[in-house]
Amino acid sequence: MNVEVVEVGPRDGLQNEPVTVPAAVKVAYVEALVAAGLRRIEAVSFAHPGRVPQMADAEEVMARVPRVTGVRYAGLVLNGRGLDRALKAGVDEVNVVVVATETFSQRNQGMSVGDAVRGFGAIAERAREAGLGVTLTVAASFGCPFEGEVDPAWVAELVRRCPGAQEVALADTIGVGVPADVRRLVEAVREVSALPLRFHFHNTRNTGYANALAALEAGAASLDASAGGIGGCPFAPAATGNIATEDLLYLLHRSGVTTGADLTGVLAAAALVETGLGGRVPAQLGRAGDWPVTGR
């Protein structure tokens, strides 16, 4: 069995850290991730710099990241202005977010869910005309910090209303899901779409890795993770970091799942960003080390 690991540390990881690291550190982080064999990297966000200042240098970062055959860089896009920036910056794909609840949509994007759905259609059409890949991410698919439980049937309805994507990413933005929720969501979304499914988990309540395995067993094509386990959502109270790439790789590799990524290289990338942030990252493997231990 194999699964694609999509590295989101440079975007979803760094966007919620209190320290804004310079572009040079971001680029070095990306370089280390590429050297570790990761081939899809969400490198930047084209959100308004006033709302997400940690991502204000997206154009500079994209101008400096290594262009390696087979490596695809994604940028988060929330509206037409963001897409304009993404096209000029030279990303390979865009991740377009539609939030599952009204309150969170207003907090996160300053628009209603209906407006986000309509915006998705226009963005997806322009992006595909330009030759970019398009991901639909349904944020807060598992639950909302303001409105509580989210019905899987409503998530499926949003997927149905947003044609034009090449994959669907279901995001547990605040880390409330459990494996049973994963299975329910997959069942609901499969009623309306046969697109490849990607999952985005946060480990807020220590269920992120169990959810990742459940998603894999349910047929997920891709799993998001963040080297170092950094990040969160700046507009969701108490949303802690993403599942850590190195911890996820340990789990997957020991379970016989192929990813194409090198664990030692990812640990080096996590150590680099830890230095840049000036504090210990949440991931566990950098402290405990790989197993079995060699060289002793």
C-alpha positions as CSV (number, residue, x, y, z in Angstrom):
1,M,0.0,0.0,0.0
2,N,1.2,3.5,-0.7
3,V,-0.1,7.0,0.1
4,E,1.0,10.5,-0.9
5,V,2.0,12.8,2.0
6,V,1.4,16.4,1.3
7,E,3.7,18.7,3.3
8,V,1.8,21.7,4.6
9,G,4.4,23.0,7.2
10,P,5.6,26.0,5.2
11,R,2.0,27.3,4.9
12,D,-0.4,25.9,7.4
13,G,2.4,25.3,9.9
14,L,4.1,28.7,9.8
15,Q,0.9,30.7,9.4
16,N,-0.2,30.2,13.0
17,E,3.2,30.5,14.8
18,P,3.7,33.6,16.9
19,V,7.1,34.1,15.4
20,T,7.2,35.3,11.8
21,V,10.3,33.7,10.2
22,P,12.1,35.4,7.4
23,A,11.8,34.3,3.8
24,A,15.3,32.8,3.8
25,V,14.3,30.4,6.6
26,K,11.1,29.4,4.8
27,V,13.0,28.7,1.7
28,A,15.6,26.6,3.6
29,Y,12.7,24.7,5.2
30,V,11.2,24.0,1.8
31,E,14.7,23.0,0.4
32,A,15.1,20.5,3.2
33,L,11.6,19.0,2.6
34,V,12.4,18.6,-1.1
35,A,15.7,16.9,-0.2
36,A,13.7,14.5,2.0
37,G,11.7,13.3,-1.0
38,L,8.4,15.2,-0.4
39,R,6.9,16.0,-3.8
40,R,3.8,18.1,-3.0
41,I,4.4,21.0,-0.8
42,E,1.9,23.7,0.2
43,A,4.5,26.4,0.4
44,V,2.5,29.7,0.6
45,S,-0.8,31.4,1.3
46,F,-2.2,34.3,-0.8
47,A,-4.5,35.5,2.0
48,H,-4.6,39.2,2.7
49,P,-1.3,40.1,4.5
50,G,-3.1,42.1,7.1
51,R,-5.1,39.0,8.1
52,V,-2.2,36.5,7.9
53,P,1.0,38.5,8.2
54,Q,3.2,35.4,8.5
55,M,2.4,34.7,4.9
56,A,3.0,38.2,3.5
57,D,6.1,37.3,1.7
58,A,4.5,34.6,-0.5
59,E,5.9,36.0,-3.8
60,E,9.4,36.2,-2.4
61,V,9.3,32.7,-1.2
62,M,8.0,31.3,-4.5
63,A,10.7,33.2,-6.4
64,R,13.4,31.4,-4.3
65,V,12.1,27.8,-3.8
66,P,14.0,25.1,-5.7
67,R,12.4,24.1,-9.0
68,V,13.0,20.3,-9.1
69,T,11.4,18.0,-11.6
70,G,8.4,16.2,-10.0
71,V,8.0,18.7,-7.2
72,R,4.7,20.6,-7.1
73,Y,4.1,23.7,-5.1
74,A,0.7,24.7,-3.9
75,G,-0.7,28.0,-2.6
76,L,-3.7,28.6,-0.5
77,V,-6.2,30.9,-2.4
78,L,-9.4,32.4,-0.8
79,N,-10.6,34.7,-3.6
80,G,-9.9,36.1,-7.0
81,R,-7.3,38.5,-5.8
82,G,-5.4,35.7,-4.2
83,L,-5.6,33.7,-7.5
84,D,-4.2,36.7,-9.3
85,R,-1.2,36.6,-7.0
86,A,-0.8,32.9,-7.2
87,L,-0.7,32.9,-11.0
88,K,2.0,35.6,-11.0
89,A,4.0,33.8,-8.4
90,G,4.1,30.6,-10.4
91,V,2.5,28.0,-8.2
92,D,1.7,24.6,-9.7
93,E,-1.6,24.2,-7.9
94,V,-4.1,26.1,-5.8
95,N,-5.9,25.0,-2.6
96,V,-9.2,26.7,-2.5
97,V,-11.1,26.7,0.8
98,V,-14.8,26.5,1.5
99,V,-15.7,26.5,5.2
100,A,-18.6,24.2,6.3
101,T,-20.3,26.7,8.7
102,E,-21.5,30.3,8.3
103,T,-19.8,31.6,11.5
104,F,-16.4,30.1,10.8
105,S,-16.6,31.2,7.1
106,Q,-17.2,34.8,8.1
107,R,-14.3,34.6,10.7
108,N,-11.9,32.8,8.3
109,Q,-12.7,34.4,5.0
110,G,-15.0,37.3,5.6
111,M,-17.8,35.8,3.4
112,S,-20.8,33.6,3.6
113,V,-20.6,29.9,2.7
114,G,-22.8,30.6,-0.4
115,D,-20.3,33.3,-1.5
116,A,-17.4,31.0,-1.0
117,V,-19.1,28.3,-3.1
118,R,-19.7,30.7,-5.9
119,G,-16.2,32.0,-5.6
120,F,-14.8,28.5,-5.8
121,G,-16.4,28.0,-9.2
122,A,-14.8,31.1,-10.7
123,I,-11.4,30.4,-9.1
124,A,-11.4,26.8,-10.2
125,E,-12.3,27.7,-13.8
126,R,-9.6,30.3,-14.1
127,A,-7.0,28.2,-12.4
128,R,-7.6,25.2,-14.6
129,E,-7.5,27.4,-17.8
130,A,-4.1,28.4,-16.6
131,G,-3.0,24.8,-16.2
132,L,-3.0,24.7,-12.4
133,G,-4.2,21.8,-10.3
134,V,-7.2,22.6,-8.1
135,T,-7.9,21.2,-4.7
136,L,-11.3,21.9,-2.9
137,T,-10.7,21.9,0.8
138,V,-13.8,21.8,3.0
139,A,-12.6,23.3,6.2
140,A,-14.3,22.4,9.6
141,S,-15.6,19.2,8.0
142,F,-15.5,17.4,11.3
143,G,-16.7,20.2,13.5
144,C,-16.8,24.0,14.0
145,P,-15.5,25.9,17.0
146,F,-18.6,28.2,16.9
147,E,-21.5,26.0,15.7
148,G,-20.4,22.6,16.9
149,E,-21.2,19.4,15.1
150,V,-21.2,19.4,11.3
151,D,-23.4,16.9,9.4
152,P,-21.5,14.8,6.9
153,A,-24.4,15.1,4.5
154,W,-23.9,18.9,4.5
155,V,-20.2,18.4,3.8
156,A,-21.1,16.2,0.9
157,E,-23.6,18.8,-0.4
158,L,-20.8,21.4,-0.4
159,V,-18.6,19.0,-2.4
160,R,-21.5,18.5,-4.9
161,R,-21.9,22.3,-5.2
162,C,-18.2,22.8,-6.0
163,P,-17.4,21.1,-9.3
164,G,-14.1,21.8,-11.0
165,A,-11.7,20.4,-8.4
166,Q,-9.2,17.6,-9.1
167,E,-9.3,16.3,-5.5
168,V,-11.3,16.9,-2.4
169,A,-9.6,17.6,0.9
170,L,-11.6,17.1,4.1
171,A,-10.1,19.2,6.9
172,D,-10.5,18.6,10.6
173,T,-9.5,22.2,11.2
174,I,-9.9,22.2,15.0
175,G,-9.0,18.5,15.7
176,V,-12.3,17.1,17.0
177,G,-12.7,14.1,14.8
178,V,-12.3,10.4,15.6
179,P,-12.0,7.4,13.2
180,A,-15.7,6.8,13.2
181,D,-16.2,10.4,11.9
182,V,-13.7,9.7,9.1
183,R,-15.6,6.7,8.0
184,R,-18.9,8.6,8.0
185,L,-17.5,11.5,6.0
186,V,-16.0,9.2,3.4
187,E,-19.3,7.4,3.0
188,A,-21.2,10.6,2.6
189,V,-18.8,12.2,0.2
190,R,-18.6,9.1,-1.9
191,E,-22.3,9.5,-2.6
192,V,-21.6,12.6,-4.6
193,S,-18.0,12.4,-5.8
194,A,-15.5,9.9,-7.1
195,L,-12.6,12.4,-6.9
196,P,-9.4,11.4,-5.0
197,L,-9.8,12.2,-1.3
198,R,-7.2,14.0,0.8
199,F,-7.4,14.5,4.5
200,H,-6.1,17.3,6.7
201,F,-5.9,16.5,10.4
202,H,-4.9,18.4,13.5
203,N,-3.9,16.7,16.7
204,T,-5.7,19.0,19.1
205,R,-7.3,16.1,21.0
206,N,-4.6,13.5,20.2
207,T,-6.7,11.7,17.6
208,G,-5.0,12.9,14.5
209,Y,-2.8,9.8,13.9
210,A,-5.7,7.4,14.5
211,N,-7.7,9.5,12.0
212,A,-4.9,9.3,9.5
213,L,-4.9,5.5,9.6
214,A,-8.7,5.4,9.4
215,A,-8.6,7.7,6.3
216,L,-6.0,5.4,4.7
217,E,-8.1,2.4,5.4
218,A,-11.1,4.2,3.9
219,G,-9.3,4.9,0.6
220,A,-7.6,8.2,1.1
221,A,-5.1,9.1,-1.7
222,S,-3.3,11.8,0.2
223,L,-2.6,12.9,3.8
224,D,-1.5,16.3,4.9
225,A,1.1,16.7,7.5
226,S,3.5,19.4,8.8
227,A,7.2,18.7,9.5
228,G,7.6,19.5,13.2
229,G,3.9,19.3,13.9
230,I,3.7,23.1,13.8
231,G,0.7,25.3,12.9
232,G,-3.0,25.6,13.3
233,C,-5.7,28.0,12.1
234,P,-5.4,31.7,13.2
235,F,-9.2,32.1,13.2
236,A,-10.1,29.0,15.2
237,P,-9.7,29.2,19.0
238,A,-7.4,26.5,20.5
239,A,-6.6,24.9,17.1
240,T,-3.2,23.3,17.8
241,G,-0.7,22.0,15.3
242,N,-1.1,19.7,12.4
243,I,-0.1,16.0,12.7
244,A,3.7,15.9,12.3
245,T,5.1,14.6,9.1
246,E,7.9,12.7,10.9
247,D,5.5,11.1,13.4
248,L,3.1,10.2,10.6
249,L,5.9,8.7,8.5
250,Y,7.1,6.6,11.4
251,L,3.5,5.2,11.8
252,L,3.1,4.6,8.1
253,H,6.4,3.1,7.4
254,R,6.2,0.7,10.4
255,S,2.8,-0.3,9.1
256,G,4.2,-1.2,5.7
257,V,2.9,1.8,3.9
258,T,5.1,3.4,1.2
259,T,5.3,7.2,1.0
260,G,8.5,7.9,-0.9
261,A,9.7,10.3,1.8
262,D,12.9,9.9,3.9
263,L,12.3,10.1,7.6
264,T,15.8,11.2,8.4
265,G,15.5,14.1,6.0
266,V,12.2,15.2,7.4
267,L,13.7,15.2,10.9
268,A,16.4,17.5,9.6
269,A,13.7,19.8,8.1
270,A,11.9,19.9,11.4
271,A,15.1,20.7,13.3
272,L,15.7,23.5,10.9
273,V,12.3,25.1,11.4
274,E,12.5,24.5,15.2
275,T,15.7,26.6,15.2
276,G,14.0,29.3,13.1
277,L,11.0,29.5,15.5
278,G,13.2,29.5,18.6
279,G,11.3,27.0,20.5
280,R,10.6,23.3,20.6
281,V,8.2,21.9,18.0
282,P,5.3,19.6,19.0
283,A,6.4,16.5,17.1
284,Q,7.5,13.6,19.2
285,L,9.9,11.7,16.9
286,G,12.6,14.4,17.1
287,R,12.8,13.8,20.8
288,A,12.4,10.0,20.9
289,G,14.2,9.1,17.7
290,D,13.5,6.4,15.1
291,W,13.3,2.7,15.9
292,P,15.0,0.3,15.9
293,V,18.0,2.3,17.1
294,T,21.2,1.8,15.0
295,G,24.8,2.7,15.5
296,R,25.0,1.9,19.2
